[in-house]
Structure formats: structure tokens, C-alpha cells
């Protein structure tokens, strides 16, 4: 985490949500909140039950969509192109 970075409870909720999303790379979390992958993992460890953290780590291990450099060359966006605007942390209905 960068110096003097203050993360609110709302930010933590959003980071956890983004970390659980299969298609959101760690680079998107770093871009938006300034947390590197290692810092995101530590945040998940501190803010999850031990069993939930282990389940998340198992799910994320080796998932190519969680790392920008492992993605296909044509994927340049941070969100699904079918996803509509997000308001109040909820995805609008399609």
C-alpha cells in the first residue's frame, strides 16, 4: 500500500467484491485502490473468516483471469462488456 493511503470500510467492501470476481484482475484493484496483489491477499486474510480466505485462495490460484499478463491479448477492459453502469455498488438490471 502506498504511503498515506486511507482505505474506508466502503473501499474494503468493494475490494473484497472485486477480489472474489473471476474476471477482475488484481491490476484493476491496484489501479483503483493502490493495493498490489500481495496487499490484496493480506486484506482478504484480515477481513475474511479463515475458511473463506482458504476457499478464496484455492479459487484464485492459477486463475488466468486474475492476472492481466495471463489474459488473452484482446482483453483490455476491467469489466465485462455486458455489465451496465454500477450505482451504489450494485449492477443495474439488464
N, C-alpha and C positions, 0 to 999 in steps of 0.2 A: 504494500500500500504506500502511496506517496505521502510525503510529509504533509501534516496539517489536513489530511483528508478526513472529513467527518461524514460518517455514514449513519443515516437516520433509520429508525425502525421500518419505515416505509421502503427505504432503499434495500434493507436486508431482506424484506419480504419479496421484493422484485428480483433481487439477485438469486435467492433460493428458487424462485419460479423459473428464472432463466436457466439456472444450473440443471434443473430437472427436465427442461425441454430438450428433446433429442436433437433438434435442428439448430439450436442456438449455440454457436461456438464460444469457447472461452474468450476468444478475441473480442467478441461483441460485449461481453461483460467488462473486459479491460477497457474497451473504447468508451463505454458508457459510465463506468464507475471507478476506473483506475485500478482494479484488482487483477493481478496476474493469476494464472491458473493455480499456483501453489497457495496464494492468499484466498482464493475462492474455495479451495478444498478445506483450508483451515476455518473459514467462516461457516462452511457446511458442517464441519465437525463440531464447532461450538454451538450451533443453533439447531441441531438435529438430535433426535434420540439416537443412541449408539446403533440400534438395529436399523434405523432409517438411513443413517450415514453409511453403514456397511452395504445396504441394498443399493444406495445411490452409487457408491464407488464401484461395485460389481457391475452395475448397469453402464457406467461411463467408461470403464476400462476397455480400451480398444475400439471405442465407437468413433468412426472416422468423421462423423458429422460434428463432433465436439471440438475439432481442431481445423482451423482454416487451411493449413498446409496439407491436410489429408483429403480435403474435399476435391471434387471434380473441378477442373479449370473453369467451367462455365458458371459455377455457382458463386455469385459475388454479393448476394444480399444477406442480410442478417435475419430476415423473416420470410415466411412462406409468401409467395406472391398471391395466394388466395386469401391471406389474412387481411382483414379490413382494419380500419383505424381502431386504436385502443383508447378507451376512455375509462377513467377511474380503475385502471388495472384490469379491465375486463374487455374481452374481444367482442366487438359488435356482432350480432347475429347476421348470418349470411342471407 
